[in-house]
Amino acid sequence: MCSLLPKVLHPIGGKPMLQHVIDAARRLAADSIHVVYGHGGESVRCGIPEQLHLNWVRQSRQLGTGHAVNQALPSIPDEHTVVVLYGDVPLIGATTLRGLVEAAQGGLGLLTTELDDPAGYGRIVRGADGAVCAIVEEKDATGSQRTIREVNTGMLAARARLLRRWLEGLDNDNAQGEYYLTDVVAAAVGEGCPVRTVTPESVAEVMGVNNRLQLAQLEREYQSRQARELMLSGVSLRDPSRFDLRGELRTGQDVTIDVNVVFEGEVELGDGVRIGPNCYLRDVRIGSGSCINPNSVLEQAEIGAGCVIGPFARIRPETRLADQVHIGNFVEIKKSEVAAGSKINHLSYVGDSTVGSGVNIGAGVITCNYDGANKHRTVIGDGAFIGSDTQLVAPVEVGAGATIGAGSTITHDTPAGELTLSRVRQKTVQGWTRPVKNKQT
C-alpha cells in the first residue's frame, strides 16, 4: 500500500477493511471472533472499536496462513465451527458465509470462485469424479495446473477438532517455506473427509486488496451496492456512480439526491427531502420537505421540516433549526437554535445564539461570540429584524419585535418593539479632492 497505515485499516465506505470483515462475522451470530495480527500490529488493535469484544491473538512469527489460524485454535472448543476470514477481503457477505458454514457440516467447507485471470491464486485441483483433491499454490503449480480457472479464496470452515488435527500435520516443504492453510484440504481428502465447495454471490465478495488501485475498485463496488439498495427502496439518485455513503443513511419516501453528495456517520432524511449536488452531510437529521441546495456542508445538526439551506451554506455542530427556516448562500450557523420561520439569507455568521421565530437577519450580520478567551451567547427575540452589516457583540439580547438599523454595532441589550441603531452622523466634505499619483518624467 506504500503507507504507514496497516493495510487492513485502509477504509472502504468510511470504515476499516478489517471492520467490514468483523461485521460480516457478527451477522453470523458468532460465539466469538478472533483476530490474528502480526508483529507491529498494535496499531491495528487501536484502529478497531473496543466495544466489538474481539479476542486479539498475536502471531509473533509470520510462518504462513496455517500457522496464523493455529494461534487462535487453543481457545476454541472442539465442537465449534471455525470460519476463517481475511482482514483485507472486506466485501464478503453474510449470505455467502452462511452457505460456507452449512457446507462444513460433517467435513470441510471451501469457498471458491472462477476467474478469467487466475494469476496469483491457488488452484482448485479436482479428481475425475469432480471431487476436490487439493489446492496448489501458483508458485508450486505445474504448467497444466496453472490453466485451472477455479481458485481458492482462502476462506474455509470446519469443526475446530478437525481443523486442529489437520493443522498439526502440516509441514513447510514448499517454495515459500510456510505452513499453508490450504494444505488442510489434502489432509481432509486423505482422511476421506468430504470437501464441499461454495461460490460467492459475486466475485467482488472474495477480492482482496494489495494496493490503492484495488482499494479504489472495491470502494466503487461497495458504493454501487449501497446505491442499488437505496434506489430499490425508493430513493432517487441522479447518478448512482457519483454517490458516496460512509456510514448509515435512513430515508423517507420520495427523497432525491443529486451528484457528488457525501454522507458520513448517521444521517436521516425525511419524506421529500432534496439534496443538491456537491453537498457534505455528517451526523444530521433533516425533516420532511427540506431542500439542501448545492455545495452546502452540514455537520452534527438537526434541520426541521420545510427548511431551505444554501447554496454554499455551512451548518456546524450543535445547530438546531426548526421548521420553515431559510439559511441562504454563504451563511454559517454554529451551535445555535433558530426557531420556526426565521430567515438568514445572505453572507452572515450566527454562532452561540438563540434566534426566535419569524426573525429576519440581513446580509453581513455577525454575532461576535468570542472575546478571545470565552464564548458568549446572543439571544434574538421573536419577530426581530436585524439590519444588514450589523455586529451583535455578545453577551447581548435583542428584544422581541425589535429592529436594528443597518450598519450598527450593538453592545447592550435592546428593548422589544423599538428601533435601535448606532451610527456616526453622515457628512460631506465640500471641495475635497482625491489624491492623484505624480506623473513620472
N, C-alpha and C positions, 0 to 999 in steps of 0.2 A: 504493500500500500504506500510505500515511501512516506511513512508517517510516524510520529512519536506516539500516536494513539493506537492502542492494541486493535487489531483488525476487527474483533467481534464487537467492539464498542462503536464502530462507524455506524451512523444511523441510516435506517430505512424508514421513511414516513415519520421522522422525528424521534424515533427511539432506537436504542442499540440493536444490532442484528441479534445478539445473544438474547435480548429480552423477548424478541419475537418468538424465538425457539422455546424459551421458558413458558411464554403464554400459550403456545400450542400444547406443550406438555400439561399445563394446568387445565386446559379444556378436556383432557382425558381423565380428569379427576385422579391424577396420580397420587399414590400414598406418600411418595417422597420424590424430590427432584435433586439430583446430584450433578454438580458442575465440576468437571475435572479441568484444572488450569495448570499451566506450566510455570517455570521459573520466571520471576519478574511479573507475574500475573496479579499481584496485589491491586494494581490499578483497575483490573477487570472487576474485582470484588467491589471496589469503591464506585464503579460506574453503574451498578445494578442496585435498585432499591432494597434496603434491608428487610422490608416487610414481606418480601416474597418467600421468606423462610426456606432458603436453599441450604443444602449440605455441600459446602465447598471442600473439594478434595484436591490437594496439591500433588502434582506429578513432578517430583523433584528431578527426575532424569527422563528426558524425552526419548523413549525407546520404542515408539510406534503406537498405533491405534489400539492394538490388542493389549499392550501394557497399560495404556491410559484407562481403558474400561476396567481392567483388573484392579486398579486402585480403588474404585468405588464399590466393588462387589462385597468386600468384607462386612459392610453394614446393611446388606440387602438380604432378607430372608429367602431361603431356598425356593419356596413355592411362589414367590412373586415373579411376575413377568417383567423383564427388563427391556425397555425400548431405548436404543442407542440413537441419539441425535447429534447434530453438529452445529456449533455456535456460529459458523459462517454460511449456513444454509438457512436463510431467515424466513422463507415463504412456505415452509412445509405446513400442510393443512391438517386440522384435527380429523377430518373425514378420512383422509388417506391413512393417518396413523391408527385410527380405529380398525381399519382393514388389516393393517400390519399386525396389530395385537391379536386379531382373530386368526390370522394365518399362523401365528406362533403356537396356537393351542396344540399340544402334543408333538411339537417339533420346533423347527426354526422358521421364522418369518423373515423374508428378504424383500427389500424394496428395490426394484429395478426399473429401468426405462430404456427406450431405444433412441439413439441419437444418430443424426445424419453424419456427424463428425465425432466419433467416439474417442478421439485422441486424448490421452492423459487419464482416461478412466480404466478401471479394472474391468475385464471382460467376463461375462457370464458364460461358462462352458457347460453345455448340456449333452447328455448321452443320446443314444439312438432312440430311446423311449421318450425323449423330451424332458426328462428329469434333470435338475441341476446337479452337476458333478463337482464343480469347483469354481472359484473366482481366481483369475490370473491377472496380476498387476501388469500394466503395459510394459514396464522395464523387464519383466520376466517372461513376457508373452512371445510365442513363436510368430512367424510371419502370417500363418493362416489364422491364428487366434486373434491377431490384430485386425482382421477383417470383420470380426463379430461386432454387430451394432448394439446388441443388448449389453448394457453396462450396469455396474454396481453403483448405487448411490451412496453406499456406506451405512445406510440406515437399516437396522435389523431388530428383531425382537425374539426373545426366548426366555424360558424359565431360568431363574438365577442358578439353580443347581446344575443345569445342563451347561450353561454358559461358563460357569466356574470350572467345570471339568474340562471343557474344550480349551479354554484359555490356558489352563495349567499344562496342557500338552503341546503348546506352541513352541516353535524354535525360530531363530532369526537367520536361518540359512537362505538368504535372498540378496538381491542386488543392493538393497538399502541397509541391510544388517539390522532390520527392525522386526518386531513382533507384530505381524499383520492381523488385525481383527478379521479380515476376510478369510483367513485360513481356518476359521471355525466351521466354514461351510464344508470343506473337505473332511473335517473331523466328524461332522454330523452325518455326512454321506457314508463315511467309513463305518459308523455305528448302525447304519440302516435307519437313521432318524429322518423323517420326512422333511424336505426343504420346500416350502411353498412361497411362491413369489407374488408380489402385489405391485401394481403400477399406479403412479400418482394420477390425479385428475388432470394435471397439466405438468409439462416438463419444467416450467418455472418453479414449481414446488421443490425441486431437487437440485436446482442450480446453485452452486457455491460462488463465493466472492473471493477473488485473489488480487484484484486491482480496482482502481477507481472507475474504469470503464464498465466493468461488470457490476459494480455498485450502482452506477447510474442506470444501467439497463434494468436491474431489479427494482430500483426506485420507480421507474416508469411503469413496470408491471404492477407493482403494488398500488400505485395511484390509479391505474386503469381499472383494477379490481374494485377499488372504493368508488370510483366514478360510476361504474356499472351498477353497483348496488344502490347508489343514491338515485340514479335515473330510473331504475326499476321500481323504486319506492315513490316516484312521482316528482322528483326534483328536476328542474330544467337546467342543464349545464350547456352554456353556449358553445363550448368546445371542450369536451372531456379530456383531450390531450393536453390542455393547459389548465390543469386543476391540481391543487396540492392540499391534502389533508394530513396534518401531522399531529393528530390527536383524535378526539371524538367529536362527531357532529350529529346533532339531533335536529330534525326539521319537521315543520308542519306541512300542510298542503300548499301546492302552487308556489313553491319557493323557486326563485330564479337566480342563478349565479353566473356572472359573466366571466371573461377570460382572466387568467393570471391572478386569481384570488388565492391567498394562502390562509389556511385555518390551522391554528395551533392550540394545544390544550383542550379545554372543554368549551364547545360553542353550541348555543341553542338558537335556532331561528324559528320564529313563529309563522303562522299561516301568511302567505302572500308577501313575505319579505323578499326584497330585491337587493342584490349586491352587485354594484357596478364593477368594471374592470380594474385590475391592479390594486385591490384592497388587501389589507392585512388585518386579520381578526384573531385575537388570542384571549381565551377565557372570557367570553362575553355572552350575554343573553340579549336577544333582540326581539321586541314584541311584534305582534301581528301587524302587517301592513306598512312596516317601516321600510324606508329606502336608504341604502348606503350608497352615495354617489361615488364616482371614480376616484382612485388614488387616496383613499382615506385609511387611517390607522386607528384601530380600536383595541384597547387592552384592558382586561380586568374591569369591565364596566357592565352596567345594566341599562338597556335602552328600552323605553316604553313603546307602546303601540302608536302607529301613525306618525312616527318621527321621520324627519329628513336630515340626513347627515352628509356634509360635504358638498361639492368635491374638495379634495385636499384639506380635509379636516383631521384633527388628531384628538382622540378621546383617550385620556390617560387613566391609569388605575384609580380605583375607588370613586369613579364618577357614576352617578345615577341620574338618568334623565327620565322624567315622567312622560305621559302620553302627549302627542302632538307638539313636541319640542322641535325647533328648527335650529340646526347648527350649520353655519354656512362655510364658504370657502376660506381657507387659511385661518380657521378658528381653532384654538387649543383650549380644552377643558381638562382640569386636573383636580382630582379629589374634591368634587363639588356635587351638589344636589341642585337640579334645575326642575322646577315644578311645571305643571301642565300648561301648554300653550305659549311658553316663552320662546323668544327668538334672539339668537346671537348669530347674525348672518355674515359679518364681514371682518376679517383681519383683527380678531380680538383674542385676548388671553384672560380666562377666568379660572383662577386657582384658589383652593381652600375657601370655597364660597357656598352660601346658601342663597339660591335665587328663587323667588316666589313665582306664582303663576301669572301669566299674562304680561310678563316683563319684556320690554324691548331694549336690547343693548346694542348701541350703534357701532359703527365701524371704528376700529382702532382703540377700543376701550381696553384698559388693563387694570386688573386687580393687583395692586402692589402688595403681595402677601408675605414677602421675605425681607426682614430688616438687616440681614447679614449674619444673624445668629439664630433667629427663631421665625417660625411661620405663624401668621395671624389670619384670622377669619374675616371675611366680608359677608354681610347679610344685606340682601336687597329684597324689600317687601313686595307684596303682590301689586301688579299694575304699574310699577315704576317704569320711568323712561330715562335711560342713560344716554345722553348725547354723545356724538362721535368724539373720538380723541380725548376721552376723559380718563384720568387716573384716580382710582379709588384706593387710598393708602390705608391698608388695614392696620389695626382693627377699626372697622368703621361700619355703620349701619345706615342704610338708605330707607327711609320710611315708606310705607305703602302709598302708592299713587303719587310719589314724589317725581319731580322732573329735575334732571341735572343738565344744565346747559352745556353745549358742546365746548370742548377745549378746557374743561375745568379740572382742577386738582383738588380732590375732596379729602380733607384730613380729619374732619369731625363729622359726627352723626348729623344727618339731615332730616328735617321734620317731614311727616307724612303730608301728602297733598300739596306741597309747596314747591316753587321753583328755587333751586339753589344753583349758584354759578360762582366761579372765581376767575375773573379776567382782568388783565391790565387794560386801562382805557386806551382805545384806538386813537392814534393821532397821525396827522400827515405833516411832514416837514417840508414846508414850502421852499422851492428853489434848490433843493438838494440835487447834486449832480453825481451820477455814478462814476467811480474811478475808471480810467482807461489806461491801457499799457502805453509806455513811452515807445514811440516809433524808433526802430533801430536804423542808424545811418550806415 
